[in-house]
Amino acid sequence: MYKSFLIKYGEIAIKGKNRYLFEEALVRQIRYALEPVEGEFAVRRLQGRIYVDALGTYDYDEVTEALSRVFGIVGICPVVLTEDEGFDALVKDVCAYMQKVYPDKNKTFKVHARRARKNYPMDSMELNAALGEKLLSAFPNLKVDVHHPDILLCVEIREKINIYSVEIPGPGGMPVGTNGRAMLLLSGGIDSPVAGYMTAKRGVAIDAVYFHAPPYTSERAKQKVVDLAAVISRYTGKIRLHVVNFTDIQLMIYEQCPHAELTIIMRRYMMRIAEQFAVSDDCLGLITGESIGQVASQTMQSLAATNAVCTMPVYRPLIGFDKKEIIDVSEKIGAYETSILPFEDCCTIFVAKHPVTKPSLRVIERSEQKLAGKIEELIQTAVETAELICVAAGGEA
């Protein structure tokens, strides 16, 4: 029976004169989310509301699932839109709605009317009372409960009259692209896909870089990361994934530097390379999935040593999360089962047996001097030969 969905947003509503820019960004993201959904849809802005209109047959569950992944949406309301033909016609439409949606009338209800169009002859309080009276008369098994009703029947008087009682939660946040772009250091683990999701929820568009180490890491490990990028792209839109061959750089670090410092030094070179791609992609920062104290490379001292090589901000949305909290989000967004596939990435292949947990930046920089004059060419080659994969929700674009 539903031909339209009323889209509710949260933070966008408090924006000032540039609110329309956020609304337009949200409309673009809604259209992107609906692209793979079978059917034809129109997305429109009207009087501070956004509507999705189905122009033919469609799958209700598929549509609501797609919309529930769009950042900026706080509620998805399947709505019946009717013409304003007087109060008697409104009563008839409301009763028809209740009859179809709630065959079992042994429920409590409350009418929540809103008169957005001020030329309507009844105000909101009068509508609440009058519609409630008519519903009680039409359906004797209904009972009024103004505090905790089973059914909250919303009636909004707008250009057309909106009738709805179901609100499917959205993810909240801000529309992707309204807060710039950042580069995600994406691995095959659990944390970095969640970090990308969390940052995108604040309106940041995402690109990604993955460090591949053939033959020590397999093509299946690489495909795992592409698959994780596809999962994230269901929420963020298309992602440009830079795949960097890191083998020669890792081997040189392994041969020249103290093994206890391998993880930190490798991480510092990853950040240097990621920043080069971030600059070329017009990104405003780097994103990592690090959480304080989770592993040796994520102590406060290790994070400080890693940060020292960066000239742009490093965003760590999981910094205060524990592993259980990260896993919960990973499962929610559909990344967890892919993340735990047993294909190792370059970070796990070259892990030191006894890594330093409180590295001294002075000592790390002294160790890196052994690479001077040798590693720069390898970095340039890695950057120039990086593979660019454009990833969309259905896989490679």
C-alpha positions as CSV (number, residue, x, y, z in Angstrom):
1,M,0.0,0.0,0.0
2,Y,3.0,2.3,0.4
3,K,4.0,4.3,-2.6
4,S,6.2,6.8,-0.7
5,F,8.6,7.0,2.2
6,L,9.1,10.1,4.3
7,I,12.8,10.5,5.2
8,K,13.5,12.1,8.5
9,Y,16.9,13.7,9.2
10,G,18.5,14.9,12.4
11,E,21.5,17.2,12.6
12,I,20.8,18.7,9.2
13,A,17.7,20.4,10.6
14,I,19.8,22.7,12.8
15,K,21.9,24.0,9.9
16,G,21.5,27.6,8.9
17,K,21.4,29.2,5.5
18,N,23.4,26.3,4.0
19,R,21.0,23.7,5.1
20,Y,19.9,23.1,1.5
21,L,23.5,21.9,0.7
22,F,23.2,19.1,3.3
23,E,19.7,18.2,2.0
24,E,21.0,18.0,-1.5
25,A,23.9,15.8,-0.4
26,L,21.5,13.5,1.4
27,V,19.3,13.3,-1.7
28,R,22.4,12.3,-3.8
29,Q,23.3,9.6,-1.2
30,I,19.7,8.2,-1.2
31,R,19.7,8.0,-5.0
32,Y,23.1,6.2,-4.9
33,A,21.8,3.7,-2.3
34,L,18.7,2.9,-4.4
35,E,20.7,2.4,-7.7
36,P,21.0,-1.4,-7.2
37,V,17.4,-1.8,-6.0
38,E,15.0,-3.2,-8.5
39,G,12.4,-0.6,-9.4
40,E,12.2,3.1,-10.3
41,F,12.2,5.8,-7.7
42,A,12.0,9.6,-7.5
43,V,13.7,11.4,-4.6
44,R,12.4,15.0,-3.9
45,R,12.7,17.7,-1.4
46,L,9.5,19.5,-0.3
47,Q,8.9,21.9,2.6
48,G,11.7,20.7,4.7
49,R,11.0,17.1,4.0
50,I,12.6,14.5,1.7
51,Y,10.4,11.9,0.1
52,V,11.2,8.7,-1.9
53,D,8.4,7.9,-4.3
54,A,8.1,4.4,-5.9
55,L,7.1,4.8,-9.5
56,G,6.2,1.2,-9.9
57,T,6.4,-2.2,-8.2
58,Y,9.3,-2.6,-5.7
59,D,10.5,-4.8,-2.9
60,Y,9.6,-3.1,0.4
61,D,12.3,-4.9,2.5
62,E,15.0,-4.2,-0.1
63,V,14.1,-0.5,-0.2
64,T,14.1,0.0,3.5
65,E,17.3,-1.9,3.9
66,A,19.0,0.3,1.3
67,L,17.7,3.5,3.0
68,S,18.8,2.3,6.4
69,R,22.5,2.5,5.2
70,V,22.3,6.2,4.2
71,F,24.1,8.4,6.7
72,G,22.1,11.5,7.6
73,I,18.8,9.6,7.8
74,V,17.4,9.1,11.4
75,G,14.0,7.7,10.4
76,I,12.3,6.0,7.4
77,C,8.5,6.3,7.5
78,P,6.4,4.4,5.0
79,V,3.7,7.0,4.4
80,V,0.3,7.3,2.7
81,L,-0.1,10.7,0.9
82,T,-3.6,11.9,0.3
83,E,-5.2,15.0,-1.1
84,D,-6.8,17.5,1.2
85,E,-10.5,17.1,0.5
86,G,-11.9,18.1,3.8
87,F,-12.1,16.6,7.3
88,D,-14.6,13.8,6.4
89,A,-12.3,12.6,3.6
90,L,-9.3,12.7,6.1
91,V,-11.3,10.6,8.6
92,K,-12.1,8.0,5.8
93,D,-8.4,7.9,4.8
94,V,-7.2,7.5,8.4
95,C,-9.6,4.7,9.1
96,A,-8.7,2.9,5.9
97,Y,-5.0,3.2,6.9
98,M,-5.7,1.7,10.4
99,Q,-7.8,-1.1,8.9
100,K,-5.0,-2.1,6.4
101,V,-2.0,-1.7,8.6
102,Y,-3.4,-3.1,11.9
103,P,-5.9,-6.0,11.3
104,D,-5.7,-6.7,15.1
105,K,-7.4,-3.7,16.8
106,N,-6.7,-4.9,20.4
107,K,-4.1,-2.1,20.7
108,T,-3.6,1.3,22.3
109,F,-3.1,4.3,20.2
110,K,-2.4,8.0,20.2
111,V,-2.9,10.5,17.4
112,H,-0.1,13.0,16.8
113,A,-1.3,15.6,14.4
114,R,0.9,18.4,13.0
115,R,-0.6,21.4,11.1
116,A,2.4,22.5,9.0
117,R,0.0,24.3,6.6
118,K,-1.6,27.1,8.7
119,N,-4.6,27.7,6.5
120,Y,-6.1,24.3,7.5
121,P,-9.3,25.1,9.5
122,M,-8.4,22.9,12.5
123,D,-5.2,23.3,14.6
124,S,-3.1,20.3,15.8
125,M,-4.9,19.9,19.2
126,E,-8.3,19.9,17.6
127,L,-7.2,17.4,15.0
128,N,-5.8,15.1,17.7
129,A,-9.1,15.1,19.6
130,A,-11.4,14.9,16.5
131,L,-9.4,12.0,14.8
132,G,-9.1,10.1,18.1
133,E,-12.8,10.3,18.6
134,K,-13.6,9.1,15.1
135,L,-11.1,6.1,15.5
136,L,-12.6,5.1,18.8
137,S,-16.0,5.1,17.2
138,A,-14.9,3.2,14.1
139,F,-12.8,0.6,16.1
140,P,-14.3,-0.2,19.5
141,N,-11.3,-2.4,20.5
142,L,-8.9,0.4,20.3
143,K,-7.9,2.2,23.5
144,V,-6.2,5.6,24.0
145,D,-2.8,5.7,25.7
146,V,-1.1,9.1,25.4
147,H,2.0,8.0,27.2
148,H,3.1,4.6,25.8
149,P,0.8,3.7,22.9
150,D,1.2,0.6,20.7
151,I,0.4,2.8,17.7
152,L,1.6,6.4,17.3
153,L,-0.5,7.6,14.4
154,C,1.1,10.6,12.8
155,V,-1.0,12.9,10.6
156,E,0.8,15.9,9.0
157,I,-1.1,18.6,7.2
158,R,1.2,19.6,4.4
159,E,0.8,20.2,0.6
160,K,-0.6,16.7,0.8
161,I,-1.7,15.0,4.0
162,N,0.9,12.5,5.4
163,I,-0.4,9.5,7.3
164,Y,2.1,7.1,8.9
165,S,2.7,5.2,12.1
166,V,6.0,3.3,11.5
167,E,9.5,4.7,11.8
168,I,12.4,2.5,10.8
169,P,15.6,3.7,12.4
170,G,18.3,5.1,10.2
171,P,22.0,5.3,11.0
172,G,22.0,9.0,11.8
173,G,25.2,11.1,11.2
174,M,25.8,13.4,8.3
175,P,25.5,12.8,4.5
176,V,28.8,11.5,3.0
177,G,30.7,14.3,1.3
178,T,29.6,17.2,3.4
179,N,32.8,17.1,5.6
180,G,35.6,16.6,3.1
181,R,37.5,13.5,2.2
182,A,40.0,11.4,4.0
183,M,42.3,8.4,3.2
184,L,41.7,5.2,5.1
185,L,44.6,2.8,5.8
186,L,42.6,-0.3,5.1
187,S,43.9,-3.8,6.0
188,G,42.2,-7.2,6.1
189,G,41.5,-7.0,9.8
190,I,38.4,-6.1,11.9
191,D,39.4,-2.5,13.0
192,S,40.1,-0.5,9.8
193,P,36.7,-1.1,8.0
194,V,34.9,0.0,11.2
195,A,37.1,3.1,11.4
196,G,36.2,3.9,7.8
197,Y,32.5,3.4,8.6
198,M,32.6,5.6,11.8
199,T,34.4,8.4,10.0
200,A,32.1,8.3,7.0
201,K,29.1,8.6,9.4
202,R,30.3,12.1,10.2
203,G,30.0,13.1,6.5
204,V,33.5,12.3,5.4
205,A,34.0,10.8,1.9
206,I,36.5,7.8,2.0
207,D,39.4,6.7,-0.2
208,A,41.6,3.9,0.9
209,V,45.1,2.5,0.6
210,Y,46.1,-1.2,1.1
211,F,49.7,-2.4,1.5
212,H,50.1,-5.7,-0.3
213,A,53.2,-7.9,0.0
214,P,53.4,-10.6,-2.6
215,P,54.4,-13.4,-2.5
216,Y,54.1,-13.3,1.3
217,T,50.5,-12.3,1.0
218,S,48.2,-14.0,-1.5
219,E,45.8,-12.6,-4.1
220,R,43.1,-13.9,-1.9
221,A,44.3,-11.6,0.9
222,K,44.1,-8.7,-1.6
223,Q,40.6,-9.8,-2.7
224,K,39.5,-9.9,0.9
225,V,40.5,-6.2,1.3
226,V,38.6,-5.3,-2.0
227,D,35.6,-7.1,-0.5
228,L,35.9,-5.1,2.7
229,A,36.0,-1.9,0.7
230,A,32.8,-3.0,-1.1
231,V,31.2,-3.5,2.3
232,I,32.2,0.0,3.4
233,S,31.0,1.5,0.1
234,R,27.5,0.3,0.8
235,Y,27.5,3.2,3.3
236,T,30.0,5.7,1.8
237,G,29.6,5.5,-2.0
238,K,32.3,4.5,-4.4
239,I,35.8,4.1,-2.9
240,R,39.1,4.6,-4.7
241,L,41.4,1.8,-3.4
242,H,45.1,2.2,-3.9
243,V,46.9,-1.1,-3.7
244,V,50.6,-0.6,-3.0
245,N,53.2,-3.3,-3.4
246,F,55.1,-3.0,-0.1
247,T,57.3,-6.1,-0.4
248,D,60.6,-4.6,-1.2
249,I,60.2,-1.8,1.4
250,Q,59.4,-4.3,4.1
251,L,62.3,-6.6,3.2
252,M,64.7,-3.6,3.3
253,I,63.4,-2.6,6.7
254,Y,63.6,-6.2,7.9
255,E,67.2,-6.5,6.8
256,Q,68.4,-3.1,8.0
257,C,66.5,-2.3,11.2
258,P,66.3,-3.8,14.7
259,H,63.6,-6.5,14.7
260,A,62.0,-5.1,17.9
261,E,61.3,-1.9,16.0
262,L,60.0,-3.5,12.7
263,T,56.3,-2.8,13.3
264,I,56.7,0.9,14.2
265,I,59.1,1.6,11.4
266,M,57.0,-0.2,8.8
267,R,53.9,1.7,10.1
268,R,55.8,5.0,9.8
269,Y,56.6,4.2,6.1
270,M,53.0,3.2,5.5
271,M,51.8,6.6,6.8
272,R,54.3,8.4,4.6
273,I,53.1,6.6,1.5
274,A,49.4,6.9,2.5
275,E,49.9,10.7,2.9
276,Q,51.2,10.9,-0.7
277,F,48.0,9.4,-2.0
278,A,45.9,11.5,0.3
279,V,47.5,14.7,-1.1
280,S,46.9,13.5,-4.7
281,D,43.3,12.6,-3.9
282,D,42.6,16.0,-2.2
283,C,42.1,14.4,1.2
284,L,42.2,16.4,4.4
285,G,43.5,13.6,6.7
286,L,44.4,10.0,7.3
287,I,42.2,7.4,9.0
288,T,43.4,4.4,10.9
289,G,41.7,1.7,13.0
290,E,44.1,2.0,16.0
291,S,42.8,1.7,19.6
292,I,45.0,2.7,22.5
293,G,46.8,-0.3,24.0
294,Q,45.2,-3.0,21.7
295,V,48.6,-4.2,20.4
296,A,52.2,-3.1,20.8
297,S,52.1,-0.7,17.9
298,Q,49.1,1.1,19.5
299,T,50.5,2.2,22.8
300,M,50.6,6.0,23.4
301,Q,54.3,6.0,22.7
302,S,53.9,4.0,19.5
303,L,51.1,6.2,18.2
304,A,53.2,9.3,19.0
305,A,56.1,7.8,17.0
306,T,53.8,7.1,14.1
307,N,52.2,10.5,14.1
308,A,55.6,12.2,13.9
309,V,56.0,11.4,10.2
310,C,52.7,12.9,9.2
311,T,52.0,16.5,8.1
312,M,48.2,16.1,7.9
313,P,45.8,15.1,10.7
314,V,45.4,11.4,11.6
315,Y,41.9,10.5,12.7
316,R,41.4,7.4,14.9
317,P,37.7,7.0,15.5
318,L,38.2,3.8,17.5
319,I,40.8,5.2,19.9
320,G,38.8,4.6,23.0
321,F,36.9,1.4,21.9
322,D,37.7,-2.0,23.3
323,K,37.7,-5.1,21.0
324,K,34.2,-6.2,21.8
325,E,32.8,-2.8,20.9
326,I,34.7,-2.8,17.6
327,I,33.4,-6.3,16.8
328,D,29.8,-5.3,17.5
329,V,30.0,-2.5,14.9
330,S,31.8,-4.8,12.5
331,E,29.0,-7.3,12.8
332,K,26.4,-4.6,12.4
333,I,27.8,-3.3,9.2
334,G,28.3,-6.7,7.7
335,A,32.1,-6.7,7.6
336,Y,33.0,-9.2,10.4
337,E,32.7,-12.5,8.5
338,T,34.9,-11.2,5.8
339,S,37.4,-9.7,8.2
340,I,38.0,-13.0,10.0
341,L,38.8,-14.9,6.8
342,P,42.2,-16.6,7.3
343,F,44.2,-14.6,4.7
344,E,47.2,-12.8,6.2
345,D,48.1,-9.2,5.2
346,C,51.6,-7.7,5.2
347,C,51.2,-6.3,8.8
348,T,50.9,-9.8,10.3
349,I,53.6,-11.5,8.1
350,F,56.5,-9.3,9.3
351,V,55.5,-9.0,13.0
352,A,58.4,-9.0,15.4
353,K,58.4,-11.7,18.1
354,H,59.2,-9.2,20.8
355,P,58.1,-5.7,19.6
356,V,59.1,-2.6,21.5
357,T,56.0,-1.2,23.3
358,K,57.5,2.1,24.4
359,P,59.5,3.3,21.4
360,S,61.7,6.4,21.7
361,L,61.2,8.6,18.7
362,R,64.9,9.5,18.8
363,V,65.9,5.8,18.6
364,I,63.4,5.1,15.8
365,E,64.7,7.9,13.7
366,R,68.3,6.8,14.3
367,S,67.4,3.3,13.1
368,E,65.7,4.7,10.0
369,Q,68.9,6.5,9.1
370,K,70.2,3.1,8.0
371,L,67.6,3.2,5.2
372,A,68.5,6.7,3.9
373,G,69.6,6.8,0.3
374,K,68.2,3.3,-0.3
375,I,64.5,3.3,0.5
376,E,63.5,6.5,-1.3
377,E,63.6,4.9,-4.7
378,L,61.7,1.9,-3.5
379,I,59.0,4.2,-2.1
380,Q,58.8,6.1,-5.4
381,T,58.4,2.8,-7.3
382,A,55.7,1.6,-4.9
383,V,53.7,4.8,-5.4
384,E,54.1,4.9,-9.2
385,T,53.2,1.2,-9.6
386,A,50.2,1.2,-7.2
387,E,47.1,-0.3,-8.6
388,L,43.9,1.8,-8.5
389,I,40.7,-0.1,-8.0
390,C,37.3,1.7,-7.9
391,V,35.1,-0.2,-5.5
392,A,31.3,0.1,-5.4
393,A,28.7,-1.7,-3.2
394,G,28.4,-4.6,-5.7
395,G,32.2,-5.1,-6.0
396,E,34.7,-3.5,-8.4
397,A,33.2,-0.6,-10.4
